Structures are given as C-alpha cells and as structure tokens.
Amino acid sequence: MKKDKEKINIPRLILRIVIVAFALALMTFAIKIAPNFARDEFADRTNLVINNNNITRNVKNDIIIENNTIYLSADDVKNFFDEYLEVEEKNQRIITTSATKTAVLPYEGRNIYVNGSDTTIAHSLLQRNGTIYLPITDLTNIYNIEVKYSSNTNVITIDSLNRKYVQATAGKNLSIKYLPTYLSKTVDKVNSGDTLILVQDRENGGNVIEDGWIKVRTLNGKLGYVKEENISNETTVREDEDLGTRLDGKVSLVWDYYSQYVTAPVRDGEIEGINVVSPSFYEITASGDIDANIGNNGINYINWAHANGYKVWPLVSNSELGDLDAVSNLLSTFENRAYLIENIVKELEDAGVDGVNIDFENMYQEDKDNYSRFLIELAPRLREKGLTLSVDVTAPDGSPTWSLCFDRNIIGKVADYIMFMGYDQNGASSTEAGTVAGADWVELNIKKFLGQEGVAEDKLILGMPFYTRLWKETNGTLTSSVVNMRSVTIPDGVEKTWDEDTKQYYIEYQQDGATYKMWIEDEESIKAKLDLVNNYNLAGAAYWSKDRESNTIWGVIAEELDISTND
C-alpha cells in the first residue's frame, strides 16, 4: 500500500513543480520582459515629437490639423516654444518672441508684425471653445523650426533649426525597438537604405547609445532603438548654432562714464585686464527717442577700443529722465516699447558697436513686469544682429523703486549677462557710516542671485566700485563724500586696520572736532571681490568707473581673471 501511495504522489509532485516553474516564468516576464511591450497610450491621438522627444502627454489642448495646416494652442506654444508668450485680451492679440524674433499676431486677419516690419502669413489664428490656436506651420520662420506631419503614424515632428541634427542610413531591413533590447516591442520598421535621424544627448554630447543600441527617429516620427552596427553613413547635417553674443571666458568690463554735456573721453594705448568697455553714449527721453552723445570723439573711442581687441557695449540709461512716471509710461504698452527698441537697435547698428548695457534705475515696483517685457522684446532684436545684451540691476531685497522693480530671474534668462551693481551698500542717504561694498555683503547677495533669484552663475557679472566714502560725524550729524580709489589718502599718524568681514582696510581719526571713518577700496579689497567671482564661477566682473582707479589695479584684475591684452 505504501508503494502505491508513492506512485500516486510522484505525478502530483511533478505537476506542482511545473506550476511553480510556470508561475516563476510569468513573474519573470512581468518583471523583465513585459515593460518592453508597454502599451502605446497615445495611439488614439496625434503625437507631437519636439527635438526627438515625444511630449504628447504634456500637450494641454487638442492639436488641430486643417488643410495641411497644423494649429497649436497658445498655451502649448507658450509651454514648448515661448515661455514669455503674452496674450493681450484687451487688444485681441498675442505677443511672442524667439531667439531672434519678436512678433505680434492679431486674433483676426493675417497681417502680423515681426522685428519692426509688417508681413503676412497664410492663415489667421483660430478660436475654438474659448481657446486661441496659432498656425504653427506658418510660424516656422519666427520660431526657427521645421514642422512635418506623417499621416501614416499620425505624428507631428518639430525640429529646432539651431540644434545639431545628425542622420544615418539603415544598413539592412530593421525593426525599431521600443527599448534597447531584442525582446522589446517593435514601434516601426525601415528598409535598407532608409534615412534615420540620430537622437542627440544634449547633456553629454554625441549620439544616445546604450549597450550597443543607438536611439533613432524614423521619417514617420517614431522613436526607438536599433543596433549601432546596423547603421552607416552617419552625417551631421547641421551643428548647434552659436549666435555669438557671449564672450569666451570671463568678462572684464569697465564703465567709462562721462556726462551728456561733454564729449567722449580720448583713450590711447591699452588698459590691462579688460576685454569690454561701456561708454555712456545714450540717454533715453520720455518719448522713447535716444539722446546720443557720440560725435567724432565717440567714433574715435570705438575705433580705439576695437583696435585694442575690446568689445564695446555702450550704456543706455534713463538717468536723465528723473521721473518715475515717464519711465512707467514708456514701458506701459508694446507700441511704446517697440518704438524705444527700434531706436536702440538703430543707434547700435549705426555706431558699429558689439552690444549694449541697459541701465534703468529708479522705477516703480509696479513696472517690474513691463520692464521685463521690454527686455524680453529687445533681446531677440539684438541677437538677430549679433549684439550682446547686458542689464544692470541692484542687490535683491531692497527698496521698491531701487530693488524690487527688477525681476532678476527673468532678466537673467533673457539677457546674455546680468550685472549686479555690487556697491552703495551704504550710500549718500545712509544714516550710519559704513562700507560702500563689503565682501561679506557682496557675497551674501551673490548667494541670493544664485539661490532665491535663480540666476545662472555663468550669466552673473559682479560690479565693483573704484571709489569709497569718507564719513564725517559732527555733533550727531552724519555726512559723507565720495573719494576715488586713486585719491585715497591717510593722514599722518593714522594707522589702518584690516577688517576681515569686509575684506577692507579701515581708518578712523579725529580732526577739527569731527570723527572721520573710511573703509578703503584698494588692490586688496578688489582682489577679495575678484576671488568671489572665481570662487562662485561667475561670468566676470565690471568696474565703476574709469579714471577713478589706481594705476596698479589693472594688473591685479588681469592676474585674478586671467585676462591677457587683446584676448
């Protein structure tokens, strides 16, 4: 009986082993293989592939295709092409920008405004269920893109024409795999000799390759992998476009200020350690016209700078206005801003300079967004001409009209450089004596720019003073006067002491019943600020202003920033 029972149990044991093995196989398939056959969740809708990324899941509104014209909603265009796109409901129009274009698109009609000129597109905007749609196939020149549609796969591909584009040839009939493994599902098939677009690794450079598999896009817009050995004739159709508006290496700029009531200074020879000069050529007027003070001396100045290998980014200032309301009005509408922008671009082109330094100060906090719009709309016009845009701002977290009137995050994105005017920590209106630019205060604000303001380190230029203040306290009354670096003197018998926080020498003395105090700007204090530029890997440094400095400061700057003459 016992043997009979054993004979009966053996088949059951085998069955159990088979069941367990089958279950393990199912688990293995589920864990390792099934993901390779992921369901195409966008099979029932038009897919959108931008720069070799399928972003269909991020499309907010339906894509409309009518008469071979593709329409994307304003929300989607803003999301994918222009984060600063502005819908003006009041004026029934859209203002949009790209790297080199500023355009105005009315809700009705086909007449649009692009970079200062009127032009016509083939199709007007659409309005569907309260949503505005843009004919993206008519706007390829504005956004510098190529748009294609494959009816076979219902995929729209959009490629930015300023990005690297590489293609190759299929060496044989190939199945395009969803993931880099033979076990993955097939998303498309190509024949021997068909063209494949090779997906680029934007962070690390080169093609996207994983374990011998290369990521490709078919002409049908499908993304997947093939074995690298099965492609040939790799060809770079275009490289990444460099608009040439940023300098290689550190920026070392000196502001060359002169009054609007005198002529440009005469410069001769080289200034060691700089590669950019910013003469105060331009003042804006309340109407948006430009009060230019160049003349023959200014032309000679530009020629001198270029002969020595310096870029010229002249200053455009609002200081002559002296009226917050006038600035507010000038920034309030697109038409006003456009008029000012046209004048700026024309002046820069006529002068043959290399860029501009925008220095708007003393504005209402309520005009912060309009000032940002001015720069957003100005930047493309300058890039189109190959001109550099730098913008001056004060330290964060200050007064409404001197600090809170700037959106440093947006300025840091749209401008080539954002210049932190790292001085006047204690200015003429200060109620306590103090340094003009202590290293501790400067460093704190650098951290704010890079942190809370979200400014990229390679965009931030640190401005530093070639001056200080002599403070005088008499019977509880505090006054101060500006002392240029080259004019600092220490009375006989007065000893200077090093302040480790400000990285400056400090003096204090009594004279004629008054107490005098000064935090000295010299080679040591400037070196400490240049150390911050290097330690935080900033874009460079700037100096206010020429002819206030000591003769020896330029050698310090050249050494600290590693800038040689005629770089």
C-alpha positions as CSV (number, residue, x, y, z in Angstrom):
1,M,0.0,0.0,0.0
2,K,2.8,2.4,0.8
3,K,4.4,1.9,-2.6
4,D,1.1,2.6,-4.3
5,K,0.7,5.9,-2.5
6,E,4.3,6.9,-3.5
7,K,3.5,6.1,-7.1
8,I,0.4,8.2,-6.9
9,N,2.2,11.2,-5.3
10,I,5.0,11.5,-7.9
11,P,2.8,12.9,-10.7
12,R,1.4,15.4,-8.3
13,L,4.9,16.5,-7.3
14,I,5.8,16.9,-11.0
15,L,2.7,18.9,-11.6
16,R,3.4,21.2,-8.7
17,I,7.0,21.7,-10.0
18,V,5.6,22.6,-13.4
19,I,3.0,25.0,-11.9
20,V,5.7,26.7,-9.8
21,A,8.0,27.0,-12.8
22,F,5.3,28.4,-14.9
23,A,4.4,31.0,-12.2
24,L,8.1,32.0,-12.0
25,A,8.2,32.3,-15.7
26,L,5.2,34.6,-15.7
27,M,6.8,36.7,-12.9
28,T,10.0,36.9,-14.9
29,F,8.1,38.0,-17.9
30,A,6.1,40.6,-15.9
31,I,9.3,42.0,-14.3
32,K,11.8,41.9,-17.1
33,I,10.0,41.5,-20.4
34,A,6.5,42.9,-20.2
35,P,7.7,46.5,-19.7
36,N,9.4,46.2,-23.1
37,F,6.0,45.8,-24.6
38,A,4.4,48.9,-22.9
39,R,1.0,49.9,-24.3
40,D,1.1,52.9,-26.6
41,E,-1.1,55.2,-24.5
42,F,-1.2,57.9,-27.3
43,A,-2.2,55.5,-30.1
44,D,-5.6,57.2,-30.5
45,R,-4.4,60.8,-30.8
46,T,-1.9,62.9,-32.8
47,N,1.5,62.5,-31.3
48,L,3.9,65.5,-31.0
49,V,7.6,65.0,-31.1
50,I,9.8,68.1,-30.5
51,N,13.5,67.8,-30.9
52,N,13.3,64.0,-30.7
53,N,11.2,63.9,-27.5
54,N,7.7,62.7,-27.6
55,I,5.9,65.3,-25.5
56,T,2.3,64.2,-26.3
57,R,1.5,63.7,-22.6
58,N,2.3,67.4,-22.0
59,V,0.1,68.8,-24.7
60,K,-2.7,70.8,-22.9
61,N,-5.2,71.2,-25.7
62,D,-6.1,69.2,-28.8
63,I,-3.9,69.6,-31.9
64,I,-5.9,70.8,-34.9
65,I,-4.9,69.9,-38.5
66,E,-6.9,71.6,-41.2
67,N,-6.0,71.8,-44.9
68,N,-2.4,70.7,-44.2
69,T,-2.1,73.4,-41.6
70,I,-1.2,72.5,-38.0
71,Y,-2.5,74.6,-35.2
72,L,-1.2,74.5,-31.6
73,S,-3.0,76.3,-28.8
74,A,-1.4,79.4,-27.3
75,D,-0.9,77.5,-24.0
76,D,1.1,74.8,-25.8
77,V,3.1,77.3,-27.8
78,K,3.9,79.0,-24.6
79,N,4.9,75.7,-23.0
80,F,7.1,74.5,-25.8
81,F,8.4,77.5,-27.7
82,D,8.0,80.8,-25.8
83,E,7.6,80.8,-22.1
84,Y,7.1,84.6,-22.3
85,L,4.3,84.5,-24.8
86,E,1.7,87.1,-23.8
87,V,-2.0,87.0,-24.6
88,E,-3.4,90.6,-24.7
89,E,-7.1,90.0,-24.4
90,K,-7.8,93.8,-24.3
91,N,-6.0,94.3,-27.6
92,Q,-7.0,90.9,-29.1
93,R,-3.5,89.9,-30.0
94,I,-0.6,87.7,-29.0
95,I,3.0,88.9,-28.5
96,T,5.5,86.2,-28.9
97,T,9.3,86.0,-29.1
98,S,12.0,83.5,-30.0
99,A,15.8,83.7,-30.0
100,T,15.9,86.3,-32.9
101,K,12.3,87.3,-33.5
102,T,9.7,89.5,-31.8
103,A,6.2,89.2,-33.3
104,V,2.7,90.4,-32.8
105,L,-0.2,88.2,-34.0
106,P,-3.7,89.6,-34.1
107,Y,-6.7,87.4,-33.3
108,E,-8.3,88.4,-36.7
109,G,-6.5,88.7,-40.0
110,R,-3.3,87.5,-41.5
111,N,-1.2,90.7,-41.2
112,I,1.4,90.3,-38.4
113,Y,4.3,92.4,-37.1
114,V,7.8,90.8,-37.0
115,N,11.0,92.6,-35.9
116,G,9.8,96.0,-36.8
117,S,8.2,95.2,-40.1
118,D,4.7,94.2,-41.2
119,T,4.3,90.9,-43.0
120,T,1.5,88.4,-43.9
121,I,1.0,84.7,-43.0
122,A,-1.1,82.2,-44.9
123,H,-3.6,81.5,-42.2
124,S,-5.1,83.5,-39.3
125,L,-5.4,82.4,-35.7
126,L,-8.3,80.1,-34.8
127,Q,-10.6,80.4,-31.8
128,R,-12.2,77.2,-30.7
129,N,-14.3,76.9,-27.5
130,G,-12.5,79.9,-25.9
131,T,-9.0,78.7,-26.8
132,I,-6.7,80.5,-29.2
133,Y,-4.8,78.4,-31.7
134,L,-1.7,79.5,-33.7
135,P,-0.9,78.2,-37.2
136,I,2.5,76.8,-36.2
137,T,3.2,75.7,-39.8
138,D,3.0,79.4,-40.8
139,L,5.4,80.5,-38.0
140,T,8.4,78.4,-38.7
141,N,10.5,81.5,-39.5
142,I,9.6,83.1,-36.2
143,Y,10.5,80.1,-34.1
144,N,13.2,78.9,-36.4
145,I,11.8,75.4,-36.6
146,E,10.9,72.7,-39.2
147,V,7.5,71.1,-38.9
148,K,6.5,67.8,-40.6
149,Y,3.4,65.5,-40.3
150,S,3.3,61.8,-41.1
151,S,-0.3,60.7,-41.8
152,N,0.9,57.1,-41.7
153,T,1.6,57.3,-38.0
154,N,-0.3,60.5,-37.1
155,V,2.9,62.0,-35.7
156,I,4.0,65.7,-35.9
157,T,7.7,66.3,-35.7
158,I,9.2,69.7,-34.9
159,D,12.9,70.3,-35.1
160,S,14.7,73.5,-33.9
161,L,17.0,74.6,-36.7
162,N,19.5,75.9,-34.3
163,R,20.2,72.4,-32.9
164,K,22.6,69.7,-34.0
165,Y,21.0,67.4,-36.5
166,V,22.6,64.0,-37.4
167,Q,21.2,61.4,-39.7
168,A,22.4,57.9,-40.9
169,T,21.3,55.1,-43.3
170,A,19.8,51.8,-42.3
171,G,22.3,49.1,-43.4
172,K,19.5,46.5,-43.8
173,N,15.8,46.0,-43.1
174,L,15.4,46.9,-39.4
175,S,12.8,46.7,-36.7
176,I,12.9,49.8,-34.5
177,K,12.6,48.7,-30.9
178,Y,10.8,50.5,-28.1
179,L,13.8,49.8,-25.7
180,P,17.4,48.8,-26.4
181,T,16.8,45.0,-26.4
182,Y,15.7,42.4,-29.0
183,L,12.9,41.4,-26.6
184,S,11.3,44.8,-26.8
185,K,8.3,45.6,-28.9
186,T,8.7,46.9,-32.5
187,V,7.4,50.5,-32.9
188,D,8.3,50.9,-36.6
189,K,10.1,49.2,-39.5
190,V,12.5,50.6,-42.0
191,N,14.1,49.2,-45.2
192,S,17.7,49.0,-46.1
193,G,18.9,52.4,-47.3
194,D,16.2,54.4,-45.4
195,T,17.2,57.5,-43.6
196,L,17.2,57.6,-39.8
197,I,17.7,60.6,-37.5
198,L,20.1,60.0,-34.7
199,V,18.9,61.3,-31.3
200,Q,21.5,63.6,-29.6
201,D,22.5,63.6,-25.9
202,R,22.1,67.3,-25.1
203,E,23.9,67.0,-21.7
204,N,26.9,64.8,-22.6
205,G,27.1,65.4,-26.3
206,G,27.1,62.9,-29.1
207,N,24.5,60.2,-30.0
208,V,22.4,58.4,-27.4
209,I,23.9,54.9,-27.2
210,E,23.1,52.2,-24.7
211,D,24.8,48.8,-24.7
212,G,25.4,48.9,-28.4
213,W,22.0,50.2,-29.3
214,I,21.6,53.7,-30.7
215,K,18.4,55.8,-30.4
216,V,16.9,56.9,-33.6
217,R,13.8,58.6,-35.1
218,T,12.2,57.3,-38.3
219,L,10.9,59.5,-41.0
220,N,7.4,58.5,-39.7
221,G,8.3,60.2,-36.4
222,K,8.7,57.0,-34.4
223,L,11.4,56.9,-31.7
224,G,13.2,53.7,-30.7
225,Y,16.5,51.8,-30.9
226,V,18.5,49.8,-33.4
227,K,21.9,48.1,-33.1
228,E,24.6,50.6,-33.8
229,E,26.3,48.2,-36.1
230,N,23.3,48.2,-38.5
231,I,23.6,51.8,-39.5
232,S,26.1,53.6,-41.7
233,N,26.9,56.9,-43.4
234,E,26.5,59.0,-40.3
235,T,26.3,62.6,-41.4
236,T,26.0,65.8,-39.4
237,V,23.5,67.9,-41.3
238,R,24.0,70.9,-39.0
239,E,25.7,71.8,-35.8
240,D,24.4,73.7,-32.8
241,E,24.1,77.3,-33.7
242,D,26.1,79.9,-31.8
243,L,24.7,83.3,-32.1
244,G,28.0,84.7,-30.9
245,T,26.6,87.2,-28.3
246,R,28.5,85.8,-25.3
247,L,32.2,86.1,-24.7
248,D,34.6,83.1,-24.3
249,G,36.0,83.1,-20.8
250,K,35.4,85.8,-18.2
251,V,34.0,89.2,-18.9
252,S,36.1,92.1,-17.6
253,L,34.2,95.3,-18.3
254,V,34.9,98.9,-17.3
255,W,32.2,101.5,-17.3
256,D,33.6,104.7,-18.9
257,Y,31.2,107.3,-17.7
258,Y,31.1,110.8,-19.0
259,S,28.4,113.5,-18.7
260,Q,26.0,114.1,-21.5
261,Y,27.3,117.6,-21.5
262,V,30.9,116.8,-22.5
263,T,32.4,114.8,-25.3
264,A,33.6,111.2,-25.1
265,P,37.0,110.8,-23.4
266,V,40.1,110.4,-25.5
267,R,41.7,107.0,-24.8
268,D,45.1,105.9,-26.0
269,G,47.0,102.7,-25.6
270,E,45.9,99.6,-23.7
271,I,44.1,99.0,-20.5
272,E,45.4,95.9,-18.9
273,G,43.0,93.2,-17.8
274,I,39.8,94.3,-19.6
275,N,38.0,93.0,-22.7
276,V,34.9,95.2,-22.7
277,V,34.3,98.9,-22.4
278,S,31.0,100.6,-21.7
279,P,31.0,104.3,-22.6
280,S,27.9,106.3,-21.6
281,F,26.8,107.1,-25.1
282,Y,23.0,107.0,-24.8
283,E,20.2,108.5,-22.7
284,I,16.5,107.8,-23.3
285,T,13.9,110.6,-23.5
286,A,10.3,110.5,-22.3
287,S,9.1,109.9,-25.9
288,G,11.3,106.9,-26.4
289,D,13.8,108.7,-28.6
290,I,17.6,108.4,-27.9
291,D,19.7,111.3,-26.9
292,A,23.1,110.1,-28.3
293,N,26.3,111.7,-27.3
294,I,28.9,110.1,-29.6
295,G,30.2,112.6,-32.1
296,N,33.7,112.4,-33.6
297,N,35.2,111.7,-30.2
298,G,32.8,108.7,-29.7
299,I,33.7,107.3,-33.1
300,N,37.4,107.6,-32.2
301,Y,36.7,105.9,-28.9
302,I,35.0,102.9,-30.7
303,N,37.9,102.7,-33.1
304,W,40.4,102.8,-30.2
305,A,38.6,100.0,-28.4
306,H,38.3,97.7,-31.4
307,A,42.0,98.3,-32.3
308,N,42.9,97.0,-28.8
309,G,40.6,94.0,-29.1
310,Y,37.9,95.3,-26.7
311,K,34.2,94.8,-27.2
312,V,32.1,98.0,-26.9
313,W,28.8,97.7,-25.0
314,P,27.7,101.4,-24.6
315,L,25.4,102.4,-21.7
316,V,21.7,103.2,-22.3
317,S,20.5,105.0,-19.3
318,N,17.2,106.5,-18.0
319,S,19.1,108.8,-15.5
320,E,18.3,112.0,-17.4
321,L,14.5,111.4,-17.2
322,G,14.5,111.8,-13.4
323,D,10.8,110.9,-13.5
324,L,9.3,107.6,-12.5
325,D,6.0,108.4,-14.3
326,A,7.8,109.0,-17.5
327,V,9.6,105.6,-17.3
328,S,6.3,104.0,-16.4
329,N,4.5,105.4,-19.4
330,L,7.4,104.4,-21.7
331,L,7.2,100.8,-20.6
332,S,3.4,100.6,-20.4
333,T,2.5,99.4,-23.9
334,F,4.0,97.3,-26.7
335,E,3.9,100.2,-29.1
336,N,5.9,102.4,-26.7
337,R,8.4,99.7,-26.0
338,A,8.7,98.8,-29.7
339,Y,9.4,102.4,-30.6
340,L,12.2,102.6,-28.0
341,I,13.6,99.3,-29.1
342,E,13.7,100.4,-32.8
343,N,15.7,103.4,-31.8
344,I,18.1,101.5,-29.6
345,V,18.8,98.9,-32.4
346,K,19.3,101.6,-35.0
347,E,21.7,103.6,-32.8
348,L,23.8,100.5,-32.0
349,E,23.9,99.4,-35.7
350,D,24.9,102.9,-36.8
351,A,27.7,103.1,-34.3
352,G,29.1,99.7,-35.2
353,V,29.3,98.5,-31.6
354,D,29.2,95.0,-30.2
355,G,26.4,95.1,-27.7
356,V,24.6,97.3,-25.1
357,N,24.5,97.8,-21.4
358,I,20.9,98.7,-20.3
359,D,20.9,100.7,-17.1
360,F,17.4,101.6,-16.0
361,E,17.2,102.7,-12.3
362,N,14.6,104.3,-10.1
363,M,11.4,102.7,-11.4
364,Y,8.1,101.9,-9.7
365,Q,7.8,98.4,-8.3
366,E,4.5,98.1,-10.3
367,D,6.5,98.4,-13.5
368,K,8.6,95.3,-12.9
369,D,6.7,93.2,-15.3
370,N,6.6,95.8,-18.0
371,Y,10.4,96.3,-17.7
372,S,10.8,92.6,-18.1
373,R,8.6,92.7,-21.2
374,F,10.9,95.5,-22.6
375,L,13.9,93.3,-22.2
376,I,12.1,90.2,-23.5
377,E,11.1,92.1,-26.7
378,L,14.6,93.7,-27.0
379,A,16.7,90.6,-26.7
380,P,15.7,88.9,-30.0
381,R,16.3,92.1,-31.9
382,L,19.8,92.3,-30.6
383,R,20.6,88.6,-31.1
384,E,19.4,88.9,-34.7
385,K,22.2,91.5,-35.2
386,G,24.8,89.5,-33.2
387,L,24.7,92.1,-30.4
388,T,25.3,91.3,-26.7
389,L,22.6,92.3,-24.1
390,S,23.8,93.1,-20.6
391,V,21.5,94.5,-18.0
392,D,22.4,96.3,-14.7
393,V,20.5,95.6,-11.5
394,T,20.8,96.4,-7.8
395,A,21.0,94.0,-4.9
396,P,17.9,92.0,-4.1
397,D,15.6,92.7,-1.2
398,G,16.0,96.5,-1.1
399,S,13.6,99.4,-1.6
400,P,10.6,99.2,-4.0
401,T,12.0,101.7,-6.5
402,W,15.7,100.7,-6.4
403,S,15.5,96.9,-5.9
404,L,12.0,95.4,-6.1
405,C,11.4,96.9,-9.5
406,F,13.6,94.2,-11.1
407,D,12.6,90.6,-11.9
408,R,16.2,89.2,-11.7
409,N,15.1,85.7,-12.7
410,I,13.6,86.8,-16.0
411,I,16.4,89.3,-16.7
412,G,18.9,86.5,-16.0
413,K,17.2,84.3,-18.6
414,V,16.6,86.7,-21.4
415,A,19.8,88.8,-21.3
416,D,23.2,87.5,-22.2
417,Y,24.5,88.9,-18.9
418,I,23.0,90.4,-15.7
419,M,25.2,92.9,-13.9
420,F,25.0,93.1,-10.2
421,M,26.0,96.6,-9.2
422,G,27.7,95.5,-6.1
423,Y,28.2,98.9,-4.4
424,D,26.4,101.6,-2.5
425,Q,25.8,99.1,0.4
426,N,26.0,102.4,2.3
427,G,25.3,105.4,0.1
428,A,24.8,109.1,0.4
429,S,21.4,108.7,2.2
430,S,22.7,106.2,4.7
431,T,22.1,107.1,8.3
432,E,25.1,105.1,9.6
433,A,28.7,105.2,8.4
434,G,29.7,102.0,6.6
435,T,31.4,100.4,3.7
436,V,30.4,101.0,0.1
437,A,31.0,97.4,-0.8
438,G,32.0,95.0,2.0
439,A,33.0,91.5,0.8
440,D,30.6,89.9,3.3
441,W,27.6,91.9,1.9
442,V,28.7,91.3,-1.7
443,E,28.9,87.5,-1.1
444,L,25.6,87.4,0.7
445,N,24.0,89.0,-2.4
446,I,25.8,86.7,-4.8
447,K,24.2,83.8,-3.0
448,K,20.8,85.5,-3.3
449,F,21.2,85.9,-7.0
450,L,22.2,82.3,-7.5
451,G,19.7,81.0,-5.0
452,Q,16.4,82.8,-4.4
453,E,16.7,84.8,-7.7
454,G,17.6,81.7,-9.8
455,V,20.2,83.4,-11.9
456,A,22.7,81.1,-13.6
457,E,26.3,81.6,-12.4
458,D,27.6,82.0,-16.0
459,K,25.2,84.9,-16.5
460,L,26.1,86.9,-13.4
461,I,28.7,89.7,-13.6
462,L,29.8,91.3,-10.4
463,G,30.1,95.1,-10.5
464,M,32.6,96.6,-8.0
465,P,33.5,100.2,-7.1
466,F,36.6,102.2,-7.8
467,Y,35.6,104.6,-5.1
468,T,34.7,104.7,-1.4
469,R,33.2,107.2,1.0
470,L,34.7,109.4,3.7
471,W,32.2,109.6,6.6
472,K,32.2,112.7,8.9
473,E,30.3,112.7,12.2
474,T,29.9,116.1,13.9
475,N,27.6,116.6,16.9
476,G,25.4,113.7,15.9
477,T,25.2,114.8,12.3
478,L,26.5,112.4,9.6
479,T,27.7,113.4,6.1
480,S,29.8,111.7,3.5
481,S,31.7,112.4,0.4
482,V,32.9,110.2,-2.5
483,V,36.6,109.5,-2.6
484,N,38.0,107.9,-5.7
485,M,40.4,105.0,-5.2
486,R,43.3,106.9,-6.7
487,S,42.6,109.8,-4.4
488,V,42.5,107.9,-1.0
489,T,44.9,109.5,1.5
490,I,45.6,108.6,5.1
491,P,46.5,111.4,7.4
492,D,49.9,111.3,9.1
493,G,49.8,109.2,12.3
494,V,46.6,107.3,11.4
495,E,47.0,103.6,11.2
496,K,44.8,101.4,9.0
497,T,43.4,98.1,10.4
498,W,42.2,95.1,8.4
499,D,38.5,94.2,8.6
500,E,38.2,90.5,7.9
501,D,34.5,90.7,7.3
502,T,34.5,93.4,4.7
503,K,38.0,92.4,3.4
504,Q,39.0,96.1,3.6
505,Y,41.3,98.3,5.5
506,Y,39.5,100.7,7.9
507,I,40.7,104.0,9.3
508,E,39.1,106.3,11.9
509,Y,40.5,109.6,13.2
510,Q,39.6,112.8,14.9
511,Q,40.1,116.2,13.2
512,D,38.8,119.7,13.9
513,G,36.2,118.3,16.4
514,A,34.8,115.7,13.9
515,T,35.2,111.9,13.6
516,Y,36.2,110.6,10.2
517,K,35.7,107.0,9.1
518,M,36.6,105.2,5.8
519,W,36.5,101.6,4.5
520,I,39.2,101.7,1.9
521,E,38.8,100.4,-1.6
522,D,42.3,99.3,-2.9
523,E,44.1,96.4,-4.5
524,E,43.4,94.1,-1.6
525,S,39.6,94.8,-1.4
526,I,39.2,94.5,-5.2
527,K,41.2,91.2,-5.1
528,A,38.9,89.9,-2.4
529,K,35.8,90.6,-4.7
530,L,37.6,89.1,-7.7
531,D,38.1,86.0,-5.5
532,L,34.3,85.8,-5.1
533,V,34.0,85.9,-8.9
534,N,36.3,82.9,-9.2
535,N,35.0,81.0,-6.2
536,Y,31.4,81.2,-7.4
537,N,32.4,80.7,-11.1
538,L,30.7,83.9,-12.1
539,A,30.7,85.3,-15.7
540,G,33.0,88.0,-14.8
541,A,33.5,91.4,-13.2
542,A,32.8,95.1,-14.0
543,Y,34.2,98.3,-12.5
544,W,32.6,101.7,-11.8
545,S,34.2,103.6,-13.2
546,K,37.2,104.5,-15.4
547,D,39.6,107.2,-14.1
548,R,38.7,106.6,-10.5
549,E,41.1,103.7,-10.2
550,S,44.7,103.4,-9.0
551,N,47.3,102.6,-11.7
552,T,48.2,99.3,-10.2
553,I,44.7,97.9,-10.1
554,W,44.6,96.7,-13.7
555,G,47.5,94.3,-13.1
556,V,45.6,92.7,-10.2
557,I,42.5,92.3,-12.3
558,A,44.4,90.8,-15.2
559,E,46.1,88.2,-12.9
560,E,43.0,87.3,-11.0
561,L,40.7,86.9,-14.0
562,D,43.5,85.5,-16.2
563,I,42.8,88.1,-18.9
564,S,45.5,89.0,-21.3
565,T,45.7,92.0,-23.5
566,N,43.8,91.6,-26.8
567,D,42.0,88.4,-25.6
